[in-house]
Amino acid sequence: MGGEQALLLGLLFVGVVGVFAAVAYLTGKSAKAFGGDRLDDYSEVTEIQELNVLSDSQKQSLTDVFAKKVLKPLSGMMKVAGGSQSKMRELLVHAGFRKKGAMEIFMGAKVAMALAFPAATAAGFVYYSYSQGEPLSTKHTFMFSVMALVLGMMLPTMWLRRKAASRILAIKMALPDALDLLVVCVESGLGLDAALLRIANEMQESGPELSEELTLLNLEIKAGKPREECFRNFGLRTGCDEAKSLAARINQAAKFGTNLAHSLRIHSESLRQKRRQEAEEAAAKTTVKLLFPLVFFIFPAIFVVILGPAAVKVMRTLT
């Protein structure tokens, strides 16, 4: 049991050192530094409130405090290369996380999961071995802890990619309806800025993701940024190709003085046709996708139901 005890003591030592390091970081500050952090937190909340106009509360929640005080310090344990960091920030924006320090919070969560998964796995093996009275298998404990470490590193990125893809899809599905409303508003005499603001208010329930992006677009325009840059940022924030093409079409119409309503109507029809073609393509793929469930699950059950009684009669006749 010497090797098993050494492994257990090592794991306990790492856990205790990590806890004490976190406690020392959180509590080992002077009153002045703590007051400075409170002022920084106040300014940070102010910036978040100015950008996130759809926030339901203006107070910091317990989750925000945990993210700032625990996850941000943990992010210093993982360094990301410049290119990967820019891609990660872009992915966070596409997923809808635009708060200040979102990158640090995400990396801290990644480090926390990378530490928690192996520790939980090793603790589970130790508990099982001592509860069953069996010797601890160092080989299996180490192997599964490494697997848990890799899983803890991969799961946050997989979750973020999935969330970004679902948000981009939601914006893509809500865009044709928003274009129809935009055409109606423009043809009725509203200006482009007022029409975008009206659409953002109308689509808060049917398309909250697109409504949020349109609200941010209006805020940028009101802040005095060039309109072309605002629409370009709108396309980059959404990560949706259809939104990027819409921004380019609006900028082109403003540049060359063409009829904006007619251009938007054509773009809306093209988006609906593209969506129809994608639906037809997905429907055509269902035949191939149904082949494997039919062969491996449905056909064996059908054979058992059809040939089972006959096989039983044959066996009774032969016996």
N, C-alpha and C positions, 0 to 999 in steps of 0.2 A: 504493500500500500504506500510505499515511499513516493513513487512517481505520481500517484493519484493525489496524495496529500499535498505534494509540491504544486501540482496544477491548481488544486482548489485554493491553496494559500495565495498563489499568484493572481488568480482571478479576483479573490477578495481584496488583495492589495491594490490592484488596478482600479476596482470599483470605489474603494475608500478614498484613494488619492484623487480620483475624478470628482467625487462628491465634495471633498474638502477644497479642491481647487475652485470649483464653482461657487461654493459658499464664500471662500476668501475673495473671489472676484466681486461677488455681489455685495458683500458686507464690509470689505476692507477699504472703504473710501472715507475720506474726511467729509465733514458737514458741508464745507465749501464746494468740494467736488460734487457732492450729491445735489446741492442746489444748482450747480451748473448743468448737471444732467437733467434736472427737472426743467430748467429753462430751455435746454435743447429739445426735450420731449415736447414742450409746449409749442415751440416753433415748428417742430416736425408735424404735430397734429394740425396746426394751422395750415401748413402747406397741403396736407392730405385733404383737409376739408375744402380747400379752394379747388382742388383737382377732382376729387370724387364727389360730384354734386348729387349723386343718388344715395349717399350714405344716410342711414336711418337714425344714427345717433352721433352726437358730437363728443361723447366721452370715450376714454380709453377703456376697452374691455379687458378682462383678465387674460384673454388670448393675446392681445396686443402687448400687454406688459410682459407676458412669458416670452413672446417672440423677441422683444427688444432686450430683455435682461438675460435670457438664457441662450436663445438660438443665435443671435448675432455674435456673442463671444465665441461660440463653437465654430462659426464660419471661418475664423482665423486659422483653424487646424487644417483647412483644405484650400490649397491654392489652385486656381484655374488659369489656364493659358489665355492669352488675349483673344484669340479667335474663338475659342470655346466659350469664353465669358460673354463676348458679344452675341453669340448665337443663343446662349442661355438667357440673356436679357431680352432678346427678341422673342424668344419662346414665352417668357413670363408676360411680356406685353400682349402677345397674342392670346394668352390664357386669361387676360384681364387683371393681372397684378401689376399695377402701376405705382404703388405706394413707394415712398422713399425707404430705401433699405430692403426692398423685396428680394434682391439678389442675395444679400447677406443672410436674411431669414431663411431662404430656401436652402442655401448651402449649409447653414446651421442645422436645419431639419435633416438634411442628408447625412451629416456627420453624426447626429444623435441617433438616427436609425441604424447607421453602420456600427455604432457602438452598442446599441441596445439589443439588436438581433443576436449577435454572437454571445453576449453576456446572458441573455435569456436562454439561448440554446444550451450553453455550458451549464447554467444553473439547473435546467431541466434534466440533463444527464446526471448531474451530481445528486439531485434529489431522488431520481429514479433508482440509482445504484444503492444509495443508502437506505431507501425505503424497502427495497427488495432484498437487501443484505447481500448484494452481488458486488464483485470488484468493478471499479470504474474503468471503462475502456478508454484509455487515453487516445488511442488511434481514432476511434469513432467520434469521440468528443471533439478532437481537433478538426477532423474532416467536416463534420456538420457545422462547426462554428465558422469555418472558412466559407462554407456554402451560405450560411446565414449572413456573413459579412458581405459577400457579393450580392446577395438578394437585397440587403439593406441599402447598398449603394445604387442598385438599379431601380428599385421600386419608386422612389420619388421622381426620377426622370421619366419613367414610363407613365406615371400618373399625370405629370405635367404635360407631356406630349398628348395624352388622351384628352385632357381638359382643353388644351389649345385647339385640338382638332374638332372637338364637339362645339366649341365656341365659334370657330370659323364656319362650321357647317350651319349653325343657327343663324349667323349673319347672312350667309349665302341664301338660305331659305327665306329669310325675311326681306331680302333686298328687292325682289320684283314688286311686292306689295307696296313697299316704301316708294319705289319709282312711280307706280301708278298714282299714289297720293301726291307725289311731288309734281307730276304732270298736271293733275287737277288744280293744285294750288297755284302753279305758275300760270296756267291758262286763265285762271279766275282773276289774275291781277296782282297776286302777292309777289313780293320780291323773293329772291333766292334765299336770303338769310332768314326772312320771316317764314318762308315755306319749310326750310329745314328745321327751324325751331318748332313749328306746328306739327311736323311729322314726328319729331322726337317726343313730343308730349302725347301724341295719339298712339304711339307704338310702345308705350311703357309696359303694357301687359302682353301684347301679341309678340313683340320682338324686343325684349329688354336689352339684349346685347347691342343690337343696332341702335336703339334709342340712346344708350349710353355713349356710343361713339359719335352719334350726331350731336349730342349735347356738348361733348368735348370739342367737336368741330366748331360749333357756334361760339364757345368760349374763346377759342383761338382767334376766330375772326373778330370778335369784340375786343380782344386784347390788342389788336392792331397789326397782327401778322399779315403778310401778303396772302391774298386769297389762294393763289396758286400753291404756295407752300403749305397752307392749311389743308387743302384737299389732298396734296401729296402725302402729308403726315397721316391723314385719315386712311388712305390706302395702306400705308405701312403699318399702322397700328392694328388694323383689322386682320392683316395677313391673308385676306381673301382676294383672289385674282379678279373677281367680278367687281369688288369695291375699287380696286386699283384702276380697272378699265373705266369705271364710272367717273372717278376723279380725273382721269386723263381726258375723258369726253367733255366734262364740264369745263375744264381748263382750256380745251381746244375751242369750245363754243364761245367762251369769253374772249379768247385771243383773236379769233377770226370774225366775230360778230354774227355767227349763224343763229338760227332759231333754236333756243334752248329747249323749249317744250317738244318740238318735233324730234330733236336729237335724243331726248330722254325717252320719248315714246318708242323710238326705234330700238334703243338700248334695252328697254323693258321687254319688248317682244323677242329680242335675241336671247335674253336671259331665260325667258319662259320656254323658248324653243330648245335651248341647251338643256334645261332641266327635264323637259319631255324626252329628249334623246338619251339622257342619262338614265331615266326611269326605264325606257325601253331596253337599254343595254343591260341594266340590272335584271329585268324580267327575262331576257334571253339567257342570262347566266344561271338562272334557277334550275334549268334542266340538268346542267352538268353538276351543280351543287347537290341536287337531290339524288344523284346516282349512288353516292357512297352510303347514305342512310338506307336507301332501298336495298342495296346488296347486302349490307352487313347487319341490318336490324329488322327491316320489314319482311323481306323475302324469307329468312329463316323462320320467323313466326308464322307466316302463311303456310310454309311447308309443314310445320308441326301441326297446325290446325287441320290442314287438308289431308295429309298423309298419316297423321297420328292414329286416328281410328282404324284406318285400313291396316296399318302395321300391327296394331293390337289384335285385330281379327285374324291376321295371317299367323301371328305367333300362337294364338290360342288354337288355331286349326292344326298347326304343326305339332303342338305339344299334346 
